[in-house]
Amino acid sequence: MVRKIPKSPENITIIEQLTASLTSTGANDQEADAAYSKRDFVAKYKIVRKEAKETYYWLSVVKDLELIEKMVVEKYLAECEEIRNVVSKIIENCER
């Protein structure tokens, strides 16, 4: 989806920020899987949640600026929200 955003000078920051938050979400999820303690696991998942929230923000910017078809972006916004909800529940369960 990021590749579909027009590569104009004003969109470069959006593309870079969205790419960074997307890749950080996945990388930190993988790090959580290799956590050496419950505390480390929760800390990594808190980063995943933070990055998912940032991804949601940048996707909203893409949608609001109509850089990509709204229907396409809305699908990713819904998926991002679902990931945030799942990660939040995992964190909540671990902190009990």
DSSP file (Angstrom, degrees, kcal/mol; ACC not computed):
  #  RESIDUE AA STRUCTURE BP1 BP2  ACC     N-H-->O    O-->H-N    N-H-->O    O-->H-N    TCO  KAPPA ALPHA  PHI   PSI    X-CA   Y-CA   Z-CA
    1    1 A M    >         0   0    0      0, 0.0     3,-1.6     0, 0.0     4,-0.5   0.000 360.0 360.0 360.0 -39.3    0.0    0.0    0.0
    2    2 A V  G >   +     0   0    0      1,-0.3     3,-1.4     2,-0.2    17,-0.1   0.860 360.0  60.6 -59.1 -35.5    2.8    2.4    0.8
    3    3 A R  G 3  S+     0   0    0      1,-0.3    -1,-0.3     4,-0.0     4,-0.1   0.712  96.3  61.7 -65.5 -19.6    4.1    2.0   -2.8
    4    4 A K  G <  S+     0   0    0     -3,-1.6    -1,-0.3     2,-0.1    -2,-0.2   0.612  78.6 101.9 -83.4 -12.6    0.8    3.4   -4.1
    5    5 A I  S <  S-     0   0    0     -3,-1.4    63,-0.1    -4,-0.5    62,-0.0  -0.576  87.7-106.3 -73.3 128.8    1.2    6.7   -2.4
    6    6 A P        -     0   0    0      0, 0.0     2,-1.4     0, 0.0    -1,-0.1  -0.308  25.5-130.2 -56.4 134.5    2.4    9.3   -4.9
    7    7 A K        +     0   0    0     -4,-0.1     5,-0.0     3,-0.1    -2,-0.0  -0.272  53.2 146.0 -86.7  50.3    6.1   10.1   -4.4
    8    8 A S    >>  -     0   0    0     -2,-1.4     3,-1.5     1,-0.1     4,-1.0  -0.484  64.2-106.0 -81.7 158.9    5.7   13.9   -4.4
    9    9 A P  G >4 S+     0   0    0      0, 0.0     3,-0.6     0, 0.0     4,-0.5   0.861 120.5  52.5 -54.0 -38.7    8.0   15.9   -2.1
   10   10 A E  G 34 S+     0   0    0      1,-0.2     4,-0.4     2,-0.1     3,-0.1   0.694 109.2  50.2 -73.6 -16.7    5.2   16.7    0.3
   11   11 A N  G <> S+     0   0    0     -3,-1.5     4,-2.7     1,-0.1    -1,-0.2   0.586  85.1  86.8 -94.7 -11.7    4.4   12.9    0.7
   12   12 A I  H <X S+     0   0    0     -4,-1.0     4,-2.8    -3,-0.6     5,-0.2   0.906  89.2  49.6 -57.5 -45.0    7.9   11.7    1.4
   13   13 A T  H  > S+     0   0    0     -4,-0.5     4,-2.8     1,-0.2     5,-0.3   0.914 111.5  49.3 -61.0 -42.9    7.6   12.3    5.1
   14   14 A I  H  > S+     0   0    0     -4,-0.4     4,-2.6     2,-0.2     5,-0.3   0.932 112.2  48.0 -61.7 -45.9    4.3   10.5    5.2
   15   15 A I  H  X S+     0   0    0     -4,-2.7     4,-2.4     1,-0.2    -2,-0.2   0.929 114.5  45.8 -60.6 -46.5    5.7    7.5    3.3
   16   16 A E  H  X S+     0   0    0     -4,-2.8     4,-2.4    -5,-0.2    -2,-0.2   0.914 114.8  46.3 -65.3 -43.6    8.8    7.4    5.5
   17   17 A Q  H  X S+     0   0    0     -4,-2.8     4,-2.5    -5,-0.2     5,-0.2   0.915 114.2  47.5 -67.0 -42.5    6.9    7.6    8.8
   18   18 A L  H  X S+     0   0    0     -4,-2.6     4,-2.4    -5,-0.3     5,-0.2   0.920 113.1  48.7 -64.9 -43.6    4.3    5.1    7.8
   19   19 A T  H  X S+     0   0    0     -4,-2.4     4,-2.4    -5,-0.3     5,-0.2   0.915 112.0  49.8 -61.6 -43.4    7.0    2.7    6.6
   20   20 A A  H  X S+     0   0    0     -4,-2.4     4,-2.2     1,-0.2    -2,-0.2   0.923 113.1  44.6 -63.7 -45.4    8.9    3.1    9.9
   21   21 A S  H  X S+     0   0    0     -4,-2.5     4,-1.9     2,-0.2    -1,-0.2   0.888 113.6  50.9 -69.9 -36.9    5.9    2.5   12.1
   22   22 A L  H  X S+     0   0    0     -4,-2.4     4,-1.6    -5,-0.2    -2,-0.2   0.943 114.3  42.4 -62.6 -48.1    4.7   -0.5   10.1
   23   23 A T  H  X S+     0   0    0     -4,-2.4     4,-2.4     1,-0.2    -2,-0.2   0.850 112.0  54.6 -71.2 -32.7    8.1   -2.2   10.1
   24   24 A S  H  X S+     0   0    0     -4,-2.2     4,-2.6    -5,-0.2     5,-0.3   0.878 104.0  55.9 -67.2 -36.8    8.7   -1.4   13.8
   25   25 A T  H  X S+     0   0    0     -4,-1.9     4,-1.6     1,-0.2    -2,-0.2   0.952 112.8  41.0 -58.6 -49.9    5.4   -3.0   14.7
   26   26 A G  H  X S+     0   0    0     -4,-1.6     4,-2.0     2,-0.2    -2,-0.2   0.897 114.4  51.5 -66.3 -41.5    6.4   -6.3   13.1
   27   27 A A  H  X S+     0   0    0     -4,-2.4     4,-2.0     1,-0.2    -1,-0.2   0.909 111.4  46.7 -64.5 -42.2   10.0   -6.2   14.4
   28   28 A N  H  X S+     0   0    0     -4,-2.6     4,-2.2     2,-0.2    -1,-0.2   0.820 107.8  56.8 -72.0 -29.4    8.9   -5.6   18.0
   29   29 A D  H  X S+     0   0    0     -4,-1.6     4,-1.7    -5,-0.3    -1,-0.2   0.920 108.8  47.4 -62.3 -43.1    6.4   -8.4   17.7
   30   30 A Q  H  X S+     0   0    0     -4,-2.0     4,-0.9     1,-0.2    -2,-0.2   0.890 110.4  51.8 -65.6 -38.9    9.2  -10.7   16.7
   31   31 A E  H >< S+     0   0    0     -4,-2.0     3,-0.6     1,-0.2    -1,-0.2   0.882 106.0  55.1 -64.2 -37.3   11.3   -9.5   19.6
   32   32 A A  H >< S+     0   0    0     -4,-2.2     3,-1.7     1,-0.2    -1,-0.2   0.888 102.0  57.4 -62.2 -38.5    8.4  -10.1   22.0
   33   33 A D  H 3< S+     0   0    0     -4,-1.7    -1,-0.2     1,-0.3    -2,-0.2   0.788 110.9  43.5 -61.7 -26.3    8.3  -13.7   20.8
   34   34 A A  T << S+     0   0    0     -4,-0.9    -1,-0.3    -3,-0.6    -2,-0.2   0.178  85.0 143.4-103.4  16.4   12.0  -14.1   21.8
   35   35 A A    <   -     0   0    0     -3,-1.7    -3,-0.1     1,-0.1     3,-0.1  -0.228  45.9-148.1 -60.2 145.1   11.6  -12.3   25.1
   36   36 A Y  S    S+     0   0    0      1,-0.1     2,-0.3     2,-0.0    -1,-0.1   0.507  77.7  17.6 -93.4  -6.2   13.6  -13.6   28.0
   37   37 A S  S  > S-     0   0    0      1,-0.1     4,-2.4     0, 0.0     5,-0.1  -0.976  78.7-107.7-155.2 165.7   11.0  -12.7   30.7
   38   38 A K  H  > S+     0   0    0     -2,-0.3     4,-2.5     2,-0.2     5,-0.2   0.891 120.7  53.2 -62.6 -39.7    7.4  -11.8   31.1
   39   39 A R  H  > S+     0   0    0      2,-0.2     4,-2.3     1,-0.2    -1,-0.2   0.907 110.1  46.9 -62.8 -42.9    8.4   -8.3   31.9
   40   40 A D  H  > S+     0   0    0      2,-0.2     4,-2.4     1,-0.2    -2,-0.2   0.904 110.8  53.2 -64.9 -41.9   10.5   -8.1   28.7
   41   41 A F  H  X S+     0   0    0     -4,-2.4     4,-2.2     1,-0.2    -2,-0.2   0.934 111.1  45.5 -57.9 -48.9    7.6   -9.6   26.7
   42   42 A V  H  X S+     0   0    0     -4,-2.5     4,-2.1     1,-0.2    -1,-0.2   0.900 110.9  53.6 -63.8 -41.5    5.1   -7.0   28.0
   43   43 A A  H  X S+     0   0    0     -4,-2.3     4,-1.4     1,-0.2    -1,-0.2   0.917 110.5  46.8 -60.4 -43.5    7.6   -4.1   27.3
   44   44 A K  H  X S+     0   0    0     -4,-2.4     4,-2.1     1,-0.2    -1,-0.2   0.898 111.4  51.1 -66.1 -40.1    8.0   -5.2   23.7
   45   45 A Y  H  X S+     0   0    0     -4,-2.2     4,-2.5     1,-0.2    -1,-0.2   0.809 104.3  57.5 -69.8 -27.8    4.3   -5.6   23.3
   46   46 A K  H  X S+     0   0    0     -4,-2.1     4,-2.2     2,-0.2    -1,-0.2   0.864 107.4  48.7 -66.6 -34.6    3.8   -2.1   24.6
   47   47 A I  H  X S+     0   0    0     -4,-1.4     4,-2.9     2,-0.2     5,-0.2   0.909 108.8  53.1 -68.1 -41.7    6.1   -0.9   21.9
   48   48 A V  H  X S+     0   0    0     -4,-2.1     4,-2.4     1,-0.2    -2,-0.2   0.934 110.7  47.1 -56.8 -46.5    4.0   -2.9   19.4
   49   49 A R  H  X S+     0   0    0     -4,-2.5     4,-2.2     2,-0.2    -1,-0.2   0.917 112.1  50.0 -62.8 -43.4    0.9   -1.2   20.6
   50   50 A K  H  X S+     0   0    0     -4,-2.2     4,-2.0     1,-0.2    -2,-0.2   0.923 112.9  46.0 -60.9 -45.5    2.5    2.3   20.4
   51   51 A E  H  X S+     0   0    0     -4,-2.9     4,-2.6     1,-0.2    -1,-0.2   0.849 110.0  54.0 -68.3 -34.1    3.7    1.7   16.9
   52   52 A A  H  X S+     0   0    0     -4,-2.4     4,-2.3    -5,-0.2    -1,-0.2   0.885 108.0  50.7 -66.0 -37.6    0.3    0.3   15.8
   53   53 A K  H  X S+     0   0    0     -4,-2.2     4,-2.0     2,-0.2    -2,-0.2   0.907 111.2  48.1 -64.8 -40.8   -1.2    3.6   17.2
   54   54 A E  H  X S+     0   0    0     -4,-2.0     4,-2.5     2,-0.2    -2,-0.2   0.912 109.8  52.2 -65.8 -41.1    1.3    5.6   15.2
   55   55 A T  H  X S+     0   0    0     -4,-2.6     4,-2.7     1,-0.2     5,-0.2   0.918 107.4  53.0 -59.0 -43.7    0.6    3.5   12.1
   56   56 A Y  H  X S+     0   0    0     -4,-2.3     4,-2.2     1,-0.2    -1,-0.2   0.911 108.2  51.3 -58.2 -43.3   -3.1    4.2   12.5
   57   57 A Y  H  X S+     0   0    0     -4,-2.0     4,-2.0     2,-0.2    -2,-0.2   0.951 111.6  45.3 -58.8 -50.8   -2.4    7.9   12.7
   58   58 A W  H  X S+     0   0    0     -4,-2.5     4,-2.3     1,-0.2    -1,-0.2   0.865 111.4  52.9 -65.9 -35.1   -0.4    7.9    9.4
   59   59 A L  H  X S+     0   0    0     -4,-2.7     4,-2.5    -5,-0.2    -1,-0.2   0.889 107.5  52.7 -63.9 -37.8   -3.0    5.8    7.7
   60   60 A S  H  X S+     0   0    0     -4,-2.2     4,-3.2    -5,-0.2    -2,-0.2   0.888 107.8  51.0 -63.9 -38.8   -5.6    8.3    8.8
   61   61 A V  H  X S+     0   0    0     -4,-2.0     4,-2.5     2,-0.2    -2,-0.2   0.934 109.6  50.0 -62.5 -46.1   -3.5   11.1    7.2
   62   62 A V  H  <>S+     0   0    0     -4,-2.3     5,-2.3     1,-0.2     6,-0.6   0.914 114.4  45.4 -58.3 -43.6   -3.3    9.1    4.0
   63   63 A K  H ><5S+     0   0    0     -4,-2.5     3,-1.2     3,-0.2    -2,-0.2   0.946 112.8  48.9 -65.4 -49.1   -7.0    8.7    4.0
   64   64 A D  H 3<5S+     0   0    0     -4,-3.2    -2,-0.2     1,-0.3    -1,-0.2   0.854 114.1  45.7 -62.2 -35.9   -7.8   12.3    4.9
   65   65 A L  T 3<5S-     0   0    0     -4,-2.5    -1,-0.3    -5,-0.2    -2,-0.2   0.501 107.7-129.6 -84.2  -3.3   -5.5   13.6    2.2
   66   66 A E  T < 5 +     0   0    0     -3,-1.2    -3,-0.2    -4,-0.4    -2,-0.1   0.892  56.4 148.8  55.7  44.6   -7.0   11.1   -0.3
   67   67 A L  S   <S+     0   0    0     -5,-2.3     2,-0.3    -6,-0.2    -4,-0.1   0.742  72.2  18.2 -77.2 -23.8   -3.6    9.8   -1.3
   68   68 A I  S    S-     0   0    0     -6,-0.6    -1,-0.1   -63,-0.1    -2,-0.1  -0.947 109.8 -70.2-139.8 157.2   -5.0    6.3   -1.9
   69   69 A E    >>  -     0   0    0     -2,-0.3     4,-2.0     1,-0.1     3,-0.5  -0.223  43.0-130.3 -50.2 133.5   -8.6    5.2   -2.4
   70   70 A K  H 3> S+     0   0    0      1,-0.2     4,-3.0     2,-0.2     5,-0.2   0.867 105.5  57.3 -57.3 -39.8  -10.5    5.5    0.9
   71   71 A M  H 3> S+     0   0    0      1,-0.2     4,-1.3     2,-0.2    -1,-0.2   0.879 107.6  48.3 -61.6 -37.3  -11.9    1.9    0.7
   72   72 A V  H <> S+     0   0    0     -3,-0.5     4,-1.3     2,-0.2     3,-0.2   0.940 114.6  44.4 -66.9 -47.7   -8.3    0.6    0.5
   73   73 A V  H  X S+     0   0    0     -4,-2.0     4,-2.5     1,-0.2    -2,-0.2   0.884 107.9  58.6 -66.3 -38.7   -7.1    2.6    3.4
   74   74 A E  H  X S+     0   0    0     -4,-3.0     4,-2.3     1,-0.2    -1,-0.2   0.852 101.6  55.6 -60.8 -34.7  -10.1    1.8    5.5
   75   75 A K  H  X S+     0   0    0     -4,-1.3     4,-1.9    -3,-0.2    -1,-0.2   0.921 111.2  43.7 -62.1 -44.0   -9.4   -1.9    5.2
   76   76 A Y  H  X S+     0   0    0     -4,-1.3     4,-2.5     2,-0.2    -2,-0.2   0.841 110.6  55.1 -71.8 -33.6   -5.9   -1.2    6.7
   77   77 A L  H  X S+     0   0    0     -4,-2.5     4,-2.4     2,-0.2    -2,-0.2   0.920 109.1  48.1 -62.6 -43.3   -7.2    1.1    9.4
   78   78 A A  H  X S+     0   0    0     -4,-2.3     4,-2.2     2,-0.2    -2,-0.2   0.906 112.5  48.4 -63.6 -42.2   -9.6   -1.7   10.5
   79   79 A E  H  X S+     0   0    0     -4,-1.9     4,-2.4     2,-0.2    -1,-0.2   0.900 110.7  51.2 -65.0 -40.8   -6.8   -4.2   10.5
   80   80 A C  H  X S+     0   0    0     -4,-2.5     4,-2.4     2,-0.2    -2,-0.2   0.907 110.1  49.1 -63.1 -43.0   -4.6   -1.8   12.5
   81   81 A E  H  X S+     0   0    0     -4,-2.4     4,-2.4     2,-0.2    -1,-0.2   0.895 109.8  52.0 -63.5 -40.2   -7.3   -1.3   15.1
   82   82 A E  H  X S+     0   0    0     -4,-2.2     4,-2.5     2,-0.2    -2,-0.2   0.916 109.1  49.8 -63.2 -43.3   -7.8   -5.0   15.4
   83   83 A I  H  X S+     0   0    0     -4,-2.4     4,-2.8     1,-0.2     5,-0.2   0.930 110.4  50.6 -60.7 -45.6   -4.0   -5.5   16.0
   84   84 A R  H  X S+     0   0    0     -4,-2.4     4,-2.6     1,-0.2    -2,-0.2   0.912 110.9  49.0 -58.4 -43.6   -4.1   -2.8   18.7
   85   85 A N  H  X S+     0   0    0     -4,-2.4     4,-2.0     2,-0.2    -1,-0.2   0.914 113.0  46.1 -64.2 -43.4   -7.1   -4.4   20.4
   86   86 A V  H  X S+     0   0    0     -4,-2.5     4,-2.3     2,-0.2    -2,-0.2   0.936 114.5  47.4 -64.4 -46.8   -5.4   -7.9   20.4
   87   87 A V  H  X S+     0   0    0     -4,-2.8     4,-2.5     1,-0.2    -2,-0.2   0.901 110.6  52.4 -63.2 -41.0   -2.1   -6.5   21.6
   88   88 A S  H  X S+     0   0    0     -4,-2.6     4,-2.6    -5,-0.2    -1,-0.2   0.896 109.8  49.1 -61.5 -40.1   -3.9   -4.5   24.3
   89   89 A K  H  X S+     0   0    0     -4,-2.0     4,-2.7     2,-0.2    -2,-0.2   0.898 109.6  51.5 -66.6 -40.4   -5.7   -7.6   25.5
   90   90 A I  H  X S+     0   0    0     -4,-2.3     4,-2.1     2,-0.2    -2,-0.2   0.938 112.3  46.4 -60.5 -46.4   -2.4   -9.6   25.6
   91   91 A I  H  X S+     0   0    0     -4,-2.5     4,-1.9     1,-0.2    -2,-0.2   0.938 112.2  50.6 -61.1 -47.4   -0.8   -6.9   27.7
   92   92 A E  H  < S+     0   0    0     -4,-2.6     4,-0.4     1,-0.2    -2,-0.2   0.920 111.6  47.6 -57.6 -46.3   -3.8   -6.7   30.0
   93   93 A N  H >< S+     0   0    0     -4,-2.7     3,-0.7     1,-0.2    -1,-0.2   0.861 112.0  49.9 -64.9 -36.0   -3.7  -10.5   30.5
   94   94 A C  H 3< S+     0   0    0     -4,-2.1    -1,-0.2     1,-0.2    -2,-0.2   0.801 106.8  55.0 -72.7 -28.8    0.0  -10.5   31.2
   95   95 A E  T 3<        0   0    0     -4,-1.9    -1,-0.2     1,-0.2    -2,-0.2   0.453 360.0 360.0 -87.7   0.9   -0.2   -7.7   33.7
   96   96 A R    <         0   0    0     -3,-0.7    -1,-0.2    -4,-0.4    -2,-0.1   0.470 360.0 360.0 -74.6 360.0   -2.8   -9.5   35.9
